[in-house]
Amino acid sequence: MRTVFMVAEKPSLAQSIAKILSKGSCSSRKGLNGACSVHEYTGSFMGQNVRFKMTSVCGHVMSLDFIGKYNNWDKVDPAELFSKALTEKKEANPKLNMVKFLQVEAKGCDYVVLWLDCDKEGENICFEVLDAIQPLMNKSYGNDCTVYRAKFSSITDTDICNAMNRLGEPNRNEALSVDARQELDLRIGCAFTRFQTKYFQGKYGNLDSSLISFGPCQTPTLGFCVERHDKIQSFKPEAYWVIQAKVFKGKDSPLTLDWDRVRVFDRDVGQMFVNMAKTAKEAKVDSVSKKEKAKQRPIALNTVEMLRVASSALGMAPQHTMQIAERLYTQGYISYPRTETTHYPENFDLKGTLKQQANSSFWGETVSNSSDGWRLYDYITRHFIATVSPDCKYLQTTISFSIGTESFTCSGKTLISAGYTEVMPWQGIAQEEALPVCERGDTFTVDEIKLLEKQTNPPDYLTEAELITLMEKHGIGTDASIPVHINNICQRNYVTVESGRKLKPTNLGIVLVHGYYKIDADLVLPTIRSAVEKLLNLIALGKANFHQVLQHTLDIFKRKFHYFVDSIAGMDELMEVSFSPIAATGKPLSRCGKCHRFMKYIQAKPSRLHCSHCDETYSLPQNGAIKLYKELKCPLDEFELVLWTSGSRGKSYPVCPYCFSNPPFRDMKKGMGCNECTHPSCQHSLNSLGIGQCVECETGVLVFDPTSGPKWRMACNKCNVVVHFFEHAHKVQVSQDSCDSCEASLVIVDFNKTRSPLPDGETQHTGCVFCDPVFQDLVELKHATMRHPMHRAGGARRGRGKGRGRRPVGRGNPKKPKDKMAALAAYFV
């Protein structure tokens, strides 16, 4: 029996599709990576009885990156990234072992059906899957087709079955357009980002951004926000005047009329018109017109419109909206949310979809677990029903008046048929006070005529909805990437999101855009990126050559990069006005090991230490607090140590500012603190304070924190595991002796006699945290965020009690722990 291997984009999609196609008779098992399941059943395929294996990936299988040596910011000239630097495809998430998983499951299969999302990114993932599995599949018989592509837009029985009956081929041209976009964004973005980050962070201390990033789409997106800011700043209010007239008939309420001239910008002229109108005591009706009008129902909802509405009406950020929409899609509540079209496909079952809503006055109750999910689902459902509902019809009545020589009008609307606004009431015709019944020649008494002074107002800051409109209009990004670009400029501290989801540029965002304009406006204007997007679309249509488009675009940006580097002084002049030199920023904290003077701690992102005497800046761990560590010094370089901490419930460890950026040993990397330092004898190093292998992650070591008393703890130097132990102990030390069972370091614990939990009133005990039964009730595992489930008793798959790892001297490779380690996992829970 032949085997058909089928792959969806997400595990939940694979499960739903398998259940539909197998009519609920599939068997399921976990794959080797633990994240994806495999659903198996037998059925018919191309006229033959076959075995189906349905599984999934988790988004992109591969990602594009530079090969190792080109990821070193200090040793690589950013200009090399345009052409000289080699790239490679790496696993997007190495922890998932996705390539190996796909290869194991696809080995020996005869056919593959690709159920990836139906957009360009989905086509790209199709070929990532094929590259992984085709070498292990059975060879085709003759010219038989073995690769098929399923096209679908929703997770319904009808749509999935139709897709299976109308299989096509994956589109290589669309996949190539994604490859081109990835490579362009990588090379261009990294080159500019590395240069301007190193240049400006080395000079200014209060930029408050860990990365001064540039992106071919991100930067024009920021440009729109700053352009609106500049219009606000340069706006000069101007006075203007309008005539307000009120008239009434009999006992009816007065009508406020609109002046046909609208406004004048000269007060004397306005006063002249008022004087002329005041000569008349009555307002004469010149005409009464009644016209039936229609407010058209909405067209089918596409991605961009959904993002606009979610931001403006629901107050939801674009990226958050897309995440919710994708979840609703994978759960089968809505069709595929990434779409540029506003037309329903010819085979779309409108009546069937409407019938699903017919029996519920409050549809989709099962979606209401998440308030944002429910609100978005509610809007999408209402919008769909509105698209197949009648137009809203109303009667518009307009009465024209003349008062002296001046003309005025008054209008009102009366609802005839609500149409689609019954399900979208916020777009309905507001109920207004009825206009008085009158006809041409009737007269109204003039109640008042006066001249009102007003002022022109500046535009407001761009809302997310307005920004999305501008990005779509100018071709910046795709429906899938627009939310990402907006999120990026927020994350980089280029804009802040104000009330009403208005985007207000920060000083850094403003200076960057003004600097780009000063040096090369093409870097920030939408025109060049829009042209690139058109070229990428030509690749997708098979009308342009992948390599030629790539080379042509990179050549343009390479020349622009060299000009930007040569002209950076122009942007620097703007930076000097808005930001403080690094030497004038921060507060004295710890001593430099070279000149022994105090270095200043700069708290703004990225936090760092600067020695103004040596003119050197030293990186520090981010996203935590930094303080002096008891004035202790590193034995290698005489720099005073600092203590990084994530808070009282987190973890902390000492850091040598010099070693953090200049690793002293071959087996260390940049960015390592003392809890990963392999110094053989330093009292702060991993060798002195490491206790045993982390109970959760593969590579981490649990390191004792000597500053944590009286709530003593050890923390993993790789992941977020924190183990609390020996609370209220007077003293805790790491012994140089090892456990006979697991070779973890023993711990010496001293308690005060009045608070000792040790048996028989003992105050001191030396034992293994992992194995010693005396310590069992004194150890508790915690972590800030639980990313992986705990390995409970009986389920341990690897040793927990490794020694301190990577020791330059010492006990060699520790043995795997025995049953006591499983017991430890049990009492950690």
Steps between C-alpha positions, in 0.01 A plus 500: 500500500633841404525784749387863459682748726302819571628815672304797642639827639394454863427196721137601559442530124645154438266352760192673354582404139575139594169468687305636203670284237495182710144570621627479855664158468867597520742389770739755650842492663763753608794563269861480613525878551212501749336800331332336199266202489462245220149394397468177300215335309433305181305626202490554126747717309526526120289185460702281735477395863772675702615578853484870593739665748394854593727726705610862512782746536489802735530784249823538306731199514807701401621858541767694312810621683864582437752225559665514842794733445283773347288523815787660691422874512850590615696318229283547190468818298124549446570581133600135448145390578371620161687246291809341655329352805373148440153401620357165596165349586481402866223330691258770609462337842782251567332374818215355293732279289248557223719380211583173672135451600379551141769269362418221743127518424537543122755222451365241262191699404386507139306827473488831685200734526584847630226668706696815581326839526388634163721806466855570384648409839311171487647424155845572639446257788388239245847497348668503842309179576584351160872575539495309829301192397540431127839323528342246738178434309460204265594566138208572270380246244575634153366852462249471784443822694584453867468858633158662539371830639162540672333842469239592760377808684312361800493195725157372400409152377400635159811712448743231615338224293487725192869583547588129518309436177666789315867464587750712310873575523697730731593834343879535484488858371303618804744314725793671325344843556500428875864383481589827327320710760670312785847547354449868416364580846782304668789656306368857483355510851803347671752723320328828591398380847848387601666818377264754657460302825875481561556859388234668714499277807873557527442877515171560684381367833127573506370366169288252702494235229697176504516496119503790253342290231438571133264307277400550136134490611536598864671833428240635249233392752668719762532770233120528469469556877772767510359674191171547687690617810682762291169629360369536855813686614505735202127570508401861559136551597306747290187685606187479287138610535164334435144628511265313727132548425202364695142508370165366622143456385212533738559302815761266346849483645755729329700358208873570480596570139829442318644795309552422132828698490619277789764742636705813428848587623439876531296623795389820330371307202315264732345793688389654170309180411341493847385862463351424158314196638367693798308734271250215455262403781390179333666201338343397171487135389659484154467125448418172671661187356442141605724227366515132582860390563673176583790422731671212328561174682866416564704286264663175616751552780870480416797503734580871482141606570482257792816652647364853455169424668658303785728794581252786458184336634622221728822662628712198408858523370547363145741223599272393786208499256682272256593257779137478610375467140743216432385323814134538398594359159685195634206431733268501199297812585604722207656459156868571434562854632787596268335606178529799268174441314159649581307245294366164608625206289257357248471171688439667839183367664329825602166339587658220698711744702196718571299197618767434763409837657124466463420323827707721728411847616840525663727307266818324585470468877785250496735778384432714805778347715717798403340842505712629211439180307126537548499869401691432179289195416184702565613773261608256226165319524299823490705624206440176307123513556503869399667419167202287396236735646312779316634854490384745764244741345402842627326819387707817503307826520677830425338841551668805341441842656588856407541768765557827326777444247641191676409136442475229766397134511370247747487125443377190677480124446210262553555124502308297241663157538781412743642226274846386602516751789276268701809284558744795493297755698797733551478584129126566518320828427479700819150594609457872447230749589261521206522810281188717488261447208538786255508586131653759270388853583434436870660737749668439835567755772868582551593425861863611486785571263849537636865478396703228671881502514677166476850368437642237269628195690818300443471139385519238774769235530454206268285220634599141430202476264619805302855364489375166366315689226815691403710182496248325277474802268877526454571126483701481824495142623240233437173425674696251714799725579327837560425412868863392550641831371267704722591286801871544424495879513320477835746243640801706388369801695457700178132570572272465800135394483284773652129510587281412203789289362673811366869459415719779640865497390770515768805727477702207368245420228479867396877550485553182297242596239627858476852360466398269215332792324815705546731231356285302257123541495460173306584310819183623668261584215263219393587526130806273486347226717180516297706443185674203664162349596390523136814314393434232761146459367643457150713214633185344650328528161796346319569825311832591662820308573570435868878554480476812283249669734711409801825630351343817357341596833810420707719707267274802552497468879873428517575833332253672730664337802847627407361850450317475834821401681695784337227751592416379851623830647179657370286275720748531786444877507132435570582239764724746687208740544262236642722261699779520758856377433567168664764655729238740641243226565445267792616481862831371646472134599811277479872542440675440170769233513730703272503849654332413835265798465124471535304398194149637445198273485272599210154366578331593170479216246734336440628523858882514511803637686718778360847605611545859385873496589573198276216589260382138512145366521417159646184303430284356778217243524168662407147496645598511863650719774873561545674582828851484643603155625662557841792690333648160410733480200558256217833321559580517128465870421439692827159629384249534784219249467137605465193294590221448245160407642158443347326574830431340838312209340744453216869426490823697531867450422823706505652634180847623414443790255822423311460120480136542390617651170846338487469131596819393684481128412451317171189317617324828587299729276420871512214578734586251774495595868698351787242220526632366167868588548735200495775659709648209704530679834303827507248496786227642273543259209296204380777272625459626858122547518357249249301221666346274232333477161174691460191291572335619176730621223770301322800729538445705815666464839337594831728760660481605866415865562696607812315834516156344534489433877300447712278373215784303343478385140687357206408593144566355157760697304312428172124491563256653751499219758553616860532252788431639847652310791596516868290806586622681812829308502778700663756404237512297179819399320590285199742224596787382283383143559259318270202270544592134452174433313471790257829691543321828563679729745406453863358790698594598857205651688513671845180583693451693821414259781158656561391470135669183383276259304771232509434175690608457863557872544806503274607843372728395216470247223697425185324315221380487141209724408385237251547178696517561877166408669575749780468783246182374330252728675732802485513542120242666275515570126349814348528706184358823369345348186448131442609422145528121533308255720687355795641149454327315777601186683545206269511724191854628518675459166840642579733551793430785738801482723786594271776688669597852406563429136789614281744502791858594409608268782313262729300184497442430131161403366256420780293186501131501424297509821301200608146469637565776753495753216148394407405548862647850488283582200201381701562715805588803288140506376 
